Amino acid sequence: MRLIVARCEVRYSGRLTAVLPEALRLLMIKSDGSVMVHADTGGYKPQNWMTPPTVIEESDGLIVVRKRAGSTEDRLDIQIAEVLSDVEHDMGGGGSTGEGRRRARPPGTARGGAALVRRGVPAHSA
């Protein structure tokens, strides 16, 4: 997963047209091709996103994300004015392989012989 904190403008074209003016944003580019554009406000929902399969092209100061949608093309043009941080993390396959599969095993099959004793935390009245 690549996390970029940058001052950027985001233009979406496809089924409609939308512009997010230049501001400080978090760009999440996942290994499956998902791209999410977040602001520091507005909760957990991204301001814009594109789901896989996508084609991601990067040149000096510009990230272009394209996706075919039937006979049309959805497109995000992310114009980078300033990069504050650009880091990449290996998530090890997440929920689909590796560590995610180990976490998904029933408790009785976990390493170390773990067993489910109780589910949840009982509520206490005051």
C-alpha positions in Angstrom: 0.0 0.0 0.0 1.3 3.4 -0.9 0.3 6.4 1.2 0.9 9.9 -0.2 0.2 13.1 1.8 0.2 15.9 -0.8 -1.2 19.2 -1.7 -3.1 18.3 -4.8 -6.1 19.0 -7.1 -8.3 16.0 -8.1 -10.4 15.9 -11.2 -12.8 13.1 -11.9 -14.4 12.5 -15.3 -16.6 9.7 -16.4 -20.3 9.3 -15.7 -20.1 12.9 -14.4 -17.4 15.6 -13.8 -16.2 16.7 -10.4 -13.3 18.8 -9.1 -11.7 18.8 -5.7 -9.7 22.1 -5.5 -6.1 22.1 -4.4 -5.8 21.1 -0.7 -3.8 18.8 1.5 -5.0 15.2 1.0 -4.1 11.6 1.8 -3.9 9.4 -1.3 -4.2 5.7 -0.7 -3.1 3.5 -3.6 -3.6 -0.2 -2.8 -1.8 -3.1 -4.5 -5.2 -4.3 -5.9 -5.5 -1.0 -7.9 -7.9 0.7 -5.5 -7.3 4.4 -5.1 -8.9 6.6 -2.4 -8.6 10.3 -1.9 -9.1 11.5 1.7 -9.2 14.8 3.5 -8.5 15.5 7.1 -12.1 16.3 7.7 -15.3 14.5 6.8 -14.9 11.3 8.7 -13.7 8.0 7.3 -15.3 8.2 3.8 -13.0 9.2 1.0 -13.8 12.3 -1.0 -13.2 10.3 -4.2 -12.2 6.8 -5.1 -11.8 4.3 -7.8 -12.2 0.5 -7.4 -10.1 -2.1 -9.3 -9.4 -3.0 -12.0 -7.6 0.3 -12.8 -4.6 1.4 -14.8 -2.4 3.9 -12.8 0.1 6.1 -14.7 2.4 8.4 -13.0 4.5 11.2 -14.4 6.2 14.3 -12.9 3.5 15.9 -10.7 0.6 13.9 -12.1 -1.1 10.6 -11.2 -3.7 9.4 -13.7 -6.1 6.5 -12.6 -8.2 5.0 -15.4 -11.0 2.4 -15.4 -13.1 1.1 -18.2 -16.8 1.2 -17.4 -18.6 -0.4 -20.3 -18.1 1.8 -23.3 -16.9 4.8 -21.2 -13.8 5.5 -19.2 -13.8 6.8 -15.6 -10.7 8.8 -14.9 -9.0 10.5 -11.9 -6.4 13.1 -12.7 -4.5 14.0 -9.5 -2.3 17.1 -10.0 0.4 17.1 -7.3 1.6 20.6 -6.2 3.7 19.4 -3.2 4.4 16.1 -1.6 4.8 16.0 2.2 5.1 12.3 2.6 5.3 9.3 0.2 5.7 5.9 1.8 5.0 2.3 0.7 4.1 -0.5 3.1 4.0 -4.2 2.4 0.7 -5.4 3.9 1.5 -9.0 3.3 -1.6 -9.8 1.3 -4.1 -8.5 3.9 -7.4 -10.2 4.1 -7.0 -12.5 1.1 -3.8 -14.4 1.7 -1.1 -15.0 4.2 -1.7 -13.3 7.6 -5.3 -12.7 6.8 -6.0 -16.4 6.3 -4.3 -17.3 9.6 -6.5 -14.8 11.4 -9.6 -16.3 9.8 -9.1 -19.8 11.2 -11.6 -21.0 13.8 -10.1 -20.6 17.3 -9.7 -24.4 17.8 -7.3 -24.5 14.8 -5.1 -21.6 15.8 -1.5 -22.2 16.7 -0.8 -22.8 20.3 -4.1 -24.6 20.9 -6.3 -21.5 21.5 -9.9 -22.2 22.4 -12.9 -19.9 22.5 -13.9 -19.4 26.2 -16.4 -16.6 25.9 -17.7 -14.4 23.2 -17.9 -10.6 23.8 -17.8 -8.7 27.0 -20.8 -8.9 29.4 -22.5 -5.6 30.1 -22.4 -4.3 33.6 -25.2 -2.1 35.0 -24.2 0.7 37.3 
